[in-house]
Amino acid sequence: MKQWISVCLLVCLLIGGADVATAAQGKRYDDRDIVYMTFDDGPRAETLLLLDVLKKHRVKATFFITGKYMKGNEETLRRIVAEGHTLGLHSMTHDKKLFYKSPQSAVNEMKRVQQLIFETTGVKTNIMRVPYGSVPHMTKAHRLAMEKAGFYMWDWNVDSLDWKRKNNQRLLQYETIQRVRMNRANNIASVVLMHDQSTTPASLNYILRHLKRERYTFRTTAGVTEPYNFYNKWKAGKSQ
């Protein structure tokens, strides 16, 4: 009997390949052991360093792209796609007054960066993160306009504060890891916010090394139809 089961499993693996392996993990999008690494404000020169660290650790991430930084960094965008990461939208201007001026101005910026990414990489993404997060600037009208346009809005539940703690990397690393552990204790996946900036790659390397030791699974936001955002937070204790 045991031999028969082993043969069946082997056949399934040979036929199903990666899909069977993924299913065997039994992890939902909001499983407590999942970490979504996300990066805002690229592409920049620093993005290449982040990609090097991610490649070293064999981790896939999501990059939320700001349109005004794309010119001259087209090859970086193509590398992001080639290495299996996910592209998201982060506005054209990252200007609070311009972006949130009206629901339509917000949608127009996302559509513009969406088109530029498609022209550069051939990828049409509808995953997005608004500048400074969806609270308090995204009104109900803004959110409805984004939904109507077919966009999936992501925020985060682990803020690394890497923009603020450039001179205190140890605190950044420690608190980021602790917040991920806290989410695991509360049976919820972690969405980590970091930025494409000079001090982030070193901290990213440290954080990934420790989280991998603790056997977290890393995923991108691609294909998640219930994105985490401040208006739709994943409930603690939901995962099994």
C-alpha positions as CSV (number, residue, x, y, z in Angstrom):
1,M,0.0,0.0,0.0
2,K,2.8,2.4,1.0
3,Q,4.6,1.6,-2.2
4,W,1.5,2.3,-4.3
5,I,1.0,5.7,-2.6
6,S,4.7,6.6,-3.3
7,V,4.3,5.7,-7.0
8,C,1.2,7.8,-7.3
9,L,2.9,10.8,-5.7
10,L,5.8,10.4,-8.0
11,V,3.6,10.3,-11.1
12,C,1.7,13.4,-9.9
13,L,4.9,15.3,-9.4
14,L,6.1,14.3,-12.8
15,I,2.9,15.3,-14.5
16,G,1.9,18.4,-12.4
17,G,5.4,19.8,-11.9
18,A,5.5,23.1,-10.0
19,D,1.7,23.3,-9.6
20,V,1.7,20.2,-7.5
21,A,4.5,21.4,-5.4
22,T,2.7,24.7,-4.8
23,A,-0.5,23.0,-3.9
24,A,1.3,20.7,-1.5
25,Q,2.3,23.8,0.5
26,G,-1.3,24.4,1.3
27,K,-0.8,28.1,1.8
28,R,-3.5,30.8,1.2
29,Y,-2.6,34.3,0.1
30,D,-2.9,35.4,3.7
31,D,-1.2,32.4,5.4
32,R,0.8,33.3,8.5
33,D,4.1,32.0,7.0
34,I,3.9,34.2,3.8
35,V,5.8,37.4,3.4
36,Y,5.2,39.8,0.5
37,M,8.3,42.0,0.0
38,T,7.3,45.2,-1.7
39,F,9.4,48.2,-2.9
40,D,8.2,51.7,-3.7
41,D,9.6,54.7,-5.7
42,G,11.7,53.0,-8.3
43,P,13.1,52.3,-10.8
44,R,16.4,53.9,-9.7
45,A,20.1,52.9,-9.7
46,E,19.5,51.4,-6.2
47,T,16.9,49.1,-7.7
48,L,19.7,47.1,-9.3
49,L,21.3,46.5,-5.9
50,L,17.9,45.3,-4.5
51,L,17.6,42.9,-7.4
52,D,21.1,41.5,-6.7
53,V,20.1,40.8,-3.1
54,L,16.8,39.2,-4.1
55,K,18.6,37.0,-6.6
56,K,21.1,36.0,-4.0
57,H,18.3,34.8,-1.7
58,R,16.1,33.5,-4.5
59,V,13.2,35.6,-3.3
60,K,10.6,37.2,-5.6
61,A,9.1,40.6,-4.8
62,T,6.8,43.3,-6.0
63,F,8.1,46.7,-7.3
64,F,5.6,49.6,-7.3
65,I,6.9,51.8,-10.1
66,T,6.8,55.6,-10.2
67,G,6.5,56.8,-13.8
68,K,8.7,59.9,-13.6
69,Y,11.7,57.7,-12.8
70,M,11.2,55.3,-15.7
71,K,13.1,57.2,-18.4
72,G,16.7,56.0,-18.5
73,N,15.8,52.9,-16.3
74,E,14.0,50.9,-18.9
75,E,16.6,48.0,-18.7
76,T,16.0,47.9,-15.0
77,L,12.3,47.3,-15.6
78,R,13.0,44.6,-18.0
79,R,15.4,42.9,-15.6
80,I,12.7,43.0,-12.9
81,V,10.3,41.1,-15.2
82,A,13.0,38.7,-16.5
83,E,14.0,37.7,-13.0
84,G,10.4,36.8,-12.1
85,H,9.3,39.7,-10.0
86,T,6.0,41.5,-10.2
87,L,5.5,45.1,-11.4
88,G,2.9,47.4,-9.8
89,L,1.9,51.0,-10.3
90,H,2.8,53.8,-7.9
91,S,1.6,56.9,-9.9
92,M,3.3,59.1,-12.4
93,T,4.2,62.1,-10.3
94,H,4.1,61.0,-6.6
95,D,2.8,64.5,-6.0
96,K,0.2,64.5,-3.3
97,K,-1.7,67.6,-4.6
98,L,-1.6,66.5,-8.3
99,F,-2.5,62.8,-7.7
100,Y,-5.3,63.3,-5.2
101,K,-6.8,66.4,-6.9
102,S,-9.8,64.3,-8.0
103,P,-10.7,60.6,-8.5
104,Q,-10.1,60.9,-12.2
105,S,-6.6,62.5,-11.7
106,A,-5.6,59.5,-9.6
107,V,-6.9,57.0,-12.2
108,N,-5.3,58.9,-15.0
109,E,-1.9,58.8,-13.4
110,M,-2.2,55.0,-12.8
111,K,-3.3,54.5,-16.4
112,R,-0.4,56.5,-17.7
113,V,2.3,54.6,-15.8
114,Q,0.5,51.3,-16.6
115,Q,0.8,52.2,-20.3
116,L,4.5,53.1,-20.0
117,I,5.3,49.8,-18.3
118,F,3.4,47.9,-21.0
119,E,5.3,49.8,-23.8
120,T,8.6,49.0,-22.0
121,T,8.1,45.4,-20.9
122,G,5.1,44.0,-22.6
123,V,3.5,43.5,-19.1
124,K,0.1,45.0,-18.3
125,T,-0.3,45.2,-14.6
126,N,-3.3,46.3,-12.6
127,I,-1.7,46.1,-9.2
128,M,-1.2,49.4,-7.6
129,R,-0.2,51.3,-4.4
130,V,-1.1,54.9,-4.1
131,P,1.5,57.5,-2.9
132,Y,1.7,57.7,0.9
133,G,-0.8,54.9,1.4
134,S,-4.5,54.9,1.0
135,V,-5.3,56.6,4.4
136,P,-6.2,59.4,4.7
137,H,-6.1,60.6,1.1
138,M,-8.2,58.0,-0.7
139,T,-11.8,59.0,-0.4
140,K,-14.6,56.7,-1.1
141,A,-15.0,58.3,-4.6
142,H,-11.3,57.7,-5.2
143,R,-11.5,54.1,-4.2
144,L,-14.6,53.4,-6.4
145,A,-13.0,55.1,-9.4
146,M,-9.9,52.8,-9.0
147,E,-12.1,49.7,-8.7
148,K,-14.1,50.7,-11.7
149,A,-10.8,51.1,-13.6
150,G,-9.9,47.6,-12.7
151,F,-7.0,48.3,-10.3
152,Y,-6.2,46.3,-7.1
153,M,-5.0,48.5,-4.3
154,W,-2.2,47.4,-1.9
155,D,-1.0,49.0,1.3
156,W,1.2,47.3,3.9
157,N,1.2,45.9,7.5
158,V,4.9,46.0,8.1
159,D,6.5,49.4,7.6
160,S,10.3,49.1,7.6
161,L,10.6,52.9,7.9
162,D,13.8,52.6,5.8
163,W,13.3,56.2,4.5
164,K,13.4,57.4,8.1
165,R,16.1,55.2,9.6
166,K,18.8,55.5,7.1
167,N,21.3,56.1,9.9
168,N,19.9,53.4,12.2
169,Q,20.0,50.2,10.2
170,R,20.0,47.9,13.2
171,L,16.8,49.3,14.6
172,L,15.2,49.1,11.1
173,Q,16.2,45.4,10.7
174,Y,15.2,44.4,14.3
175,E,11.8,46.1,14.2
176,T,10.9,44.8,10.7
177,I,11.7,41.3,11.7
178,Q,9.8,41.6,14.9
179,R,6.7,42.9,13.1
180,V,6.8,40.0,10.7
181,R,7.0,37.6,13.7
182,M,4.1,39.4,15.4
183,N,2.0,38.9,12.3
184,R,2.8,35.2,12.3
185,A,1.8,35.0,15.9
186,N,-1.5,36.5,14.9
187,N,-2.0,34.1,12.0
188,I,-1.7,36.8,9.3
189,A,0.7,37.2,6.3
190,S,3.1,40.1,6.2
191,V,3.2,42.8,3.5
192,V,6.6,44.6,4.0
193,L,7.1,48.1,2.7
194,M,10.6,49.1,1.7
195,H,12.0,51.7,-0.8
196,D,14.4,51.8,-3.7
197,Q,17.1,53.8,-1.9
198,S,20.8,53.5,-1.1
199,T,20.6,52.1,2.4
200,T,17.9,49.5,1.8
201,P,19.9,46.7,0.1
202,A,22.1,46.0,3.1
203,S,19.1,45.8,5.4
204,L,17.2,43.7,3.0
205,N,20.0,41.2,2.9
206,Y,20.0,41.0,6.7
207,I,16.2,40.7,6.9
208,L,15.9,38.0,4.2
209,R,18.7,36.0,5.8
210,H,16.9,35.9,9.1
211,L,13.4,35.3,7.7
212,K,14.6,32.4,5.6
213,R,16.1,30.8,8.7
214,E,12.7,31.0,10.2
215,R,11.2,29.3,7.2
216,Y,8.9,32.0,5.8
217,T,7.6,31.7,2.3
218,F,8.0,34.6,-0.1
219,R,5.5,35.6,-2.7
220,T,4.6,38.5,-5.0
221,T,1.3,40.2,-5.1
222,A,0.5,38.8,-8.6
223,G,-2.8,36.9,-8.7
224,V,-4.1,37.9,-5.3
225,T,-7.7,39.0,-5.7
226,E,-8.1,40.2,-2.1
227,P,-5.3,42.6,-1.7
228,Y,-4.3,43.9,1.7
229,N,-5.1,47.6,2.2
230,F,-6.1,49.8,5.0
231,Y,-9.8,49.6,4.0
232,N,-9.7,45.8,3.6
233,K,-7.2,44.4,6.2
234,W,-6.7,40.7,6.4
235,K,-8.2,39.5,9.7
236,A,-5.9,38.1,12.3
237,G,-6.6,34.4,13.0
238,K,-8.2,33.9,9.5
239,S,-5.4,31.6,8.3
240,Q,-4.9,28.0,9.3
